[in-house]
């Protein structure tokens, strides 16, 4: 039922405001209750102290009821008849002064000077059934007489008669009532200001969350580039949340972009692989059909078989390269060991010199080969160097100079292969590591390449936790730089005994 009468706020701002107001209201209520009780206790104690002082004054004086009557007569004379009904009571700073006989019944002593009319006297008799007991205890009690609340105390005189002294409680009740009114007004005003301030502050502090919602909605609609702006009024937790969400959104955007790029690459790969395989398959199929129909003479049969064999080798080479790329993409656990990069470079340079004796080659190798040991797989690194030099052999003139440099520092080994060929345009250089990419597709039938060599180079280097970069421009050749982790410490083999290398051999120059 209560939830129906007071519906629960739906917004976080409203809930925070309601919670703040509720907590402060409870605090104000507790404070008001404490202040009222403290005020009531203090003022009541003041009234009791005044009554007890008056009681001590009466009890300490050797006065009897007859003496009191004479004092009341004197007080009336001094007052000149003005407000004579309260003259003696005022003399004792009391609102009520009543004299009882020894049995506790009303007496005529000070009947007109104590401020008690007949109705008050009757009410006192009913409210004080045993005034003697009160006189013995000395306690002050509350009574109601003639519609007015009094705080009274009873004192026994030397002749056995008793005096009832009292003070109105209406002043105390009026003070408590005014205190409650002022505290209620101040509390309501404070709660109103708190509600407005809390709502405004919550709106400012929670505005970054609304920005996050807007950003999330925009991203859900496809705008992956949206980010959460830095909150000016947000707390440190909100700023940390914004930073974390921006980092997550960046990762999501990167993942989606990479996924789209991978999907596009897969489509291109399937199309390019189908195209590369379709050409040799069509050639093989055509020659076999001519052979089956007997349309080839003896010389044509030999040429057909030679072409079929060449196309089969081309397809086999393409399939091997695709399998190598597929294995590298699965990130296999390679058995890394120290590999002498200088030895690989010398072997590959010797092979190139055997194929193109007229090409000038310059090898810049460290004096101590132990400084050029890379941590990796020897077969994979040998394939990397072989593919790079194969590109130099196929795509540059046979007399174009070639520089191969190996250097090392405490953490890495670097390989630089720089040719003096025609170079690549910026657009072609950006796609140099794409599968099946060829800067000059028309030369593909002559070279026999499928455009997978540089893709394999990049995959092998990345599997070795290294990097490969290109530096090229039309007319100034192509430079490939590879950085690999260096093998150190007990992994290195013992230093071999070496003899001075030949300065020139088949166009090679060692430095």
Secondary structure, DSSP 8 states (H G I E B T S, - for coil): -HHHHS----SHHHHHHHHHHHHHHHHHHHHHHHHHHHHHHHHHHHHHHHHHHHHHHHHHS---HHHHHHHHHHHHHHHTTTTGGGHHHHHTT-SEEEEE-TTS-B-STTTTTSS--HHHHHHHHHH-TTHHHHHHHT--EEEEETTEEEEEEEEE-TTS-EEEEEEESHHHHHHHHHHHHHHHHHHHHHHHHHHHHHHHHHHHHHHHHHHHHHHHHHHHTT-TT------SS--HHHHHHHHHHHHHHHHHHHHHHHHHHHHHHHHHHHHHHHHHHHHHHHHHHHHHHHHHTT---HHHHHHHHHHHHHHHHHHHHHHHHHHHHHHHHTT-----EEEEHHHHHHHHHHHHHHH-TTS-EEEE--SSGGGGEEEE-HHHHHHHHHHHHHHHHHHS-TTS-EEEEEEE-SSEEEEEEEE-S----HHHHHTTTSTT--TTGGGHHHH---S-HHHHHHHHHHHTT-EEEEEE-TTS-EEEEEEEEB--GGGS----------SEETTEEE-
